[in-house]
Amino acid sequence: MTARCTDKEFMALWEKHPSATEMAKILEVDARNIQQRRRRIEERYGVMLNSPHKRSPTFNVTLPQNGKRVVVEVDDGVIVVASDCHYWPNLISTAHRAFVRIIGEMKPQMVVINGDAFDGARVSRHPANGFEARPTVKQELEAVRDRLAEVEAVAGNAKLHWTWGNHDLRFNARIANLVPEYEGVTGFDLTHHFPRWQFSTSIMVNDHTLIKHRWHNGVHATYNNALKAGVSVITGHLHSLKVTPWTDFSSQRTRYGVDTGTLADPLGDQFAYAEDSPANHRSGFAVLTFYEGKLMPPELVEVVSEDAGLVYFRGEVIKV
């Protein structure tokens, strides 16, 4: 296809025939190839190759040069957001299995790991609890790669994004503080180990939905996030898995504070430092649906039995 049609020729053809099906006939290739090249050209040249077809919505991602805020424009689509995976070797949670399944079934436009996929148990500022066994950094990296490979296998053409969590930052911070001379050397930055994922501090969708690892703390964090930000805020960090709506009196516009919970088992070995104290933590993740550019009420996938492998989503108990 590349040999037969330059990017400039492709854009000119699209202007005349704004349909993947029609373009596929003209260029004698599969329609999926047309859609993939269309997205590549949009990203490469910063253009939008729109279609009048209602099932071909706008979806545009702008990556920041400073690595801070990714900007997303979407008319109709789905973004699946999970956080606080804290992946450890040989620990595969029910929520993770559900995450993989839901992504494979829903085919979202974007998948977001909203911080703390990497735990960093041995590079933590917290001392070990006696002689407890903690995985090495190498073992953790391998576990994260294995779990995210399962996500990648079902994600299709979804954009894969990872916002920095405080645990993720342990990897780079330990190296930068102890051996700053290794800056720029391949392998000494967490991003080098996950080339399919785009890293950033935050993601802003349609100027009204902000996805980032953390902001306010405490039991009223989601309420304070939605109240003070002026936009919907999707965070992790606190592991509480809940949605708090806030509706303005003047505009009657509802925005949401969402805590995406934890993709790990809250009683897993990663959290031994909590000394078996009661915690208001729940395992699961969030599904964000956008319709005509507006965020619909966020939905949660919640684990109802870790041992039995059961999650609850959209009125149904699902075994994974």
Long-range contacts (C-beta under 8 A, 24 or more apart in sequence): 1-27, 1-29, 1-33, 1-37, 7-41, 7-44, 7-45, 10-37, 10-38, 10-41, 11-41, 11-45, 11-47, 11-49, 14-38, 14-49, 18-49, 18-50, 18-51, 18-52, 18-53, 19-51, 19-53, 20-51, 20-56, 35-157, 36-157, 39-157, 59-109, 61-110, 61-159, 63-198, 63-200, 64-200, 67-199, 67-200, 67-201, 68-200, 68-201, 68-202, 69-200, 69-201, 69-202, 69-203, 69-204, 70-161, 70-198, 70-200, 70-202, 70-203, 70-204, 71-203, 71-204, 72-110, 72-203, 72-204, 72-205, 72-206, 73-205, 73-206, 74-109, 74-205, 74-206, 74-290, 74-293, 75-290, 75-292, 75-293, 76-290, 76-291, 76-292, 77-108, 77-109, 77-110, 77-289, 77-290, 78-106, 78-107, 78-108, 78-109, 78-287, 78-288, 78-289, 78-290, 79-108, 79-109, 79-110, 79-111, 79-112, 79-205, 79-211, 79-287, 79-288, 79-290, 80-106, 80-108, 80-110, 80-111, 80-112, 80-285, 80-286, 80-287, 80-288, 81-112, 81-114, 81-211, 81-234, 81-258, 81-260, 81-285, 81-286, 81-287, 81-288, 82-112, 82-113, 82-114, 82-260, 82-263, 82-285, 82-286, 83-113, 83-114, 83-115, 83-116, 83-165, 83-213, 83-235, 83-236, 83-237, 83-260, 83-261, 83-262, 83-263, 83-285, 84-114, 84-115, 84-116, 84-165, 84-236, 84-237, 84-239, 84-260, 84-261, 84-262, 84-263, 84-264, 85-113, 85-116, 85-117, 85-144, 85-147, 85-262, 85-263, 85-264, 86-116, 86-117, 86-119, 86-167, 86-262, 86-263, 86-264, 86-268, 86-270, 86-271, 87-117, 87-118, 87-119, 87-140, 87-143, 87-144, 87-147, 87-264, 88-119, 88-121, 88-135, 88-140, 88-143, 88-268, 88-269, 88-270, 89-135, 89-139, 89-140, 89-142, 89-143, 90-143, 91-143, 91-264, 91-265, 91-268, 91-269, 91-270, 92-147, 93-263, 93-264, 93-265, 93-268, 93-283, 93-303, 93-306, 94-265, 94-283, 94-303, 94-305, 94-306, 94-309, 94-310, 94-311, 94-320, 95-261, 95-262, 95-263, 95-264, 95-265, 95-283, 95-284, 95-285, 95-301, 95-303, 95-311, 96-147, 96-150, 96-263, 96-264, 97-309, 97-320, 98-284, 98-285, 98-301, 98-303, 98-311, 98-313, 98-318, 98-320, 99-151, 99-263, 99-285, 99-301, 100-150, 100-151, 100-154, 101-154, 101-318, 101-320, 102-285, 102-287, 102-301, 102-313, 103-151, 103-154, 103-155, 103-158, 104-154, 106-287, 107-156, 107-158, 108-158, 108-287, 109-158, 109-159, 110-158, 110-159, 110-160, 110-161, 111-151, 111-155, 111-158, 111-159, 111-160, 111-161, 112-161, 112-162, 112-163, 112-203, 112-211, 113-148, 113-161, 113-162, 113-163, 113-197, 114-163, 114-165, 114-211, 114-212, 114-213, 114-234, 114-235, 114-236, 114-260, 115-162, 115-163, 115-164, 115-165, 115-166, 115-167, 115-168, 115-212, 115-213, 115-214, 115-236, 115-237, 116-165, 116-166, 116-167, 116-168, 116-213, 116-236, 116-237, 117-144, 117-147, 117-148, 117-162, 117-165, 117-168, 118-144, 118-167, 118-168, 118-170, 118-171, 118-190, 119-167, 119-270, 120-167, 120-168, 120-170, 120-171, 120-174, 121-270, 123-170, 123-171, 123-173, 123-174, 124-170, 126-273, 129-272, 129-273, 129-275, 132-272, 137-171, 141-193, 144-193, 144-194, 145-193, 145-194, 148-194, 148-197, 152-196, 159-198, 160-196, 160-197, 160-198, 161-197, 161-198, 161-199, 161-200, 161-203, 162-194, 162-197, 162-198, 162-199, 162-200, 163-199, 163-200, 163-201, 163-202, 163-203, 163-211, 163-212, 163-213, 164-199, 164-200, 164-201, 164-213, 165-213, 165-214, 165-236, 165-237, 166-213, 166-214, 166-237, 204-231, 205-288, 205-290, 205-295, 206-290, 206-293, 206-294, 206-295, 207-231, 208-232, 208-255, 208-295, 209-233, 209-234, 209-288, 209-295, 210-234, 213-237, 214-238, 219-280, 221-257, 221-259, 222-257, 222-258, 222-259, 223-257, 224-257, 225-257, 226-255, 226-256, 226-257, 227-257, 229-255, 230-255, 231-255, 232-256, 232-257, 232-258, 232-295, 232-298, 233-257, 233-258, 234-258, 234-260, 234-286, 234-288, 234-298, 235-259, 235-260, 236-260, 236-261, 236-262, 239-266, 239-279, 239-281, 239-282, 240-280, 240-281, 240-282, 241-281, 241-282, 241-283, 241-284, 241-300, 241-302, 242-282, 242-300, 243-286, 243-297, 243-298, 243-300, 245-297, 255-295, 256-295, 256-297, 256-298, 258-286, 258-298, 260-284, 260-285, 260-286, 261-285, 261-286, 261-300, 261-302, 265-306, 267-306, 284-311, 287-313
